[in-house]
Amino acid sequence: MKSFEYTIQDELGLHVRPAGKLVKQASHFDSNIMLYKGGQSADCKRLIAVMALAAKQRDILRFTAEGGDEDTACETLENFCRSSPL
């Protein structure tokens, strides 16, 4: 299993547009990709689950990927988060 953390930068938090882009990126991978905020978790391939986390600016998200393409999934999602700040 691979993981990384990311702090929400957007003053609006993880709203629907960036959440949709995140889910689209995650959907390209076979690995099980989970997103954690505090004691909550969400399947990163399900928009409603990601939105239900209600992540706000300065919240810390932890991403985990487990599966055959976990290395690529984590690297790609981390680059996505940093290049188009959530």
Secondary structure as the mmCIF struct_conf table of DSSP 4:
data_model
#
loop_
_struct_conf.conf_type_id
_struct_conf.id
_struct_conf.beg_label_comp_id
_struct_conf.beg_label_asym_id
_struct_conf.beg_label_seq_id
_struct_conf.end_label_comp_id
_struct_conf.end_label_asym_id
_struct_conf.end_label_seq_id
STRN STRN1 LYS A 2 THR A 7
TURN_TY1_P TURN_TY1_P1 GLU A 11 LEU A 12
BEND BEND1 LEU A 14 LEU A 14
HELX_RH_AL_P HELX_RH_AL_P1 VAL A 16 ALA A 26
TURN_TY1_P TURN_TY1_P2 SER A 27 HIS A 28
BEND BEND2 ASP A 30 SER A 31
STRN STRN2 ASN A 32 LYS A 37
TURN_TY1_P TURN_TY1_P3 GLY A 38 GLY A 39
STRN STRN3 GLN A 40 ASP A 43
TURN_TY1_P TURN_TY1_P4 CYS A 44 LYS A 45
HELX_RH_AL_P HELX_RH_AL_P2 LEU A 47 ALA A 52
TURN_TY1_P TURN_TY1_P5 LEU A 53 LEU A 53
TURN_TY1_P TURN_TY1_P6 GLN A 57 ARG A 58
STRN STRN4 ILE A 60 GLU A 66
BEND BEND3 GLY A 67 GLY A 67
TURN_TY1_P TURN_TY1_P7 GLY A 68 ASP A 69
HELX_RH_AL_P HELX_RH_AL_P3 GLU A 70 SER A 83
TURN_TY1_P TURN_TY1_P8 SER A 84 PRO A 85
#
